Amino acid sequence: MNAVRSDQLTVGDIVAEGEFTLSRDSLVRYAGASGDFNPIHYRDDVAVDVGLPGVLAHGMLTMGFAVQPVVDWIGDPGRIADYQVRFTRPVPVDAADGAHVRVVAKVGQIEDSACRIDLTVTFNDQTVLGKAQARVFLA
């Protein structure tokens, strides 16, 4: 476990970064695990018919991947006290190339025993999760 203390942090510090690729295989696996078999997550024809640019990643899958760099930094998922996001833009997942999502985690606020980590989550240089914040218990 990472023993991060509040006196080691400054607001604005980048504490974690990550990139992940979502593939169509990722979407199928997530659909099976979550029970979300909405065809917009695996069929281009259905997604296009409802006005989407193509198959989209599940929002909750994107949300789950996005917090992982914070979990890796703090060293224990049990130290994430709260995690919230706003879904601002969909993540289209190309059949051949997938979707490459980038995460930057910065210290947004420091308390005595906790801090707020603000996540910037982007796809194609556009933010896909707004007001993404995790409250993390410190050592």
Secondary structure as UniProt FT lines:
FT   HELIX           6..8
FT   TURN            11..12
FT   STRAND          14..22
FT   HELIX           24..34
FT   HELIX           39..41
FT   HELIX           44..49
FT   TURN            50..51
FT   HELIX           59..74
FT   HELIX           77..79
FT   STRAND          80..87
FT   TURN            95..97
FT   STRAND          98..110
FT   STRAND          114..123
FT   TURN            124..125
FT   STRAND          126..137
//
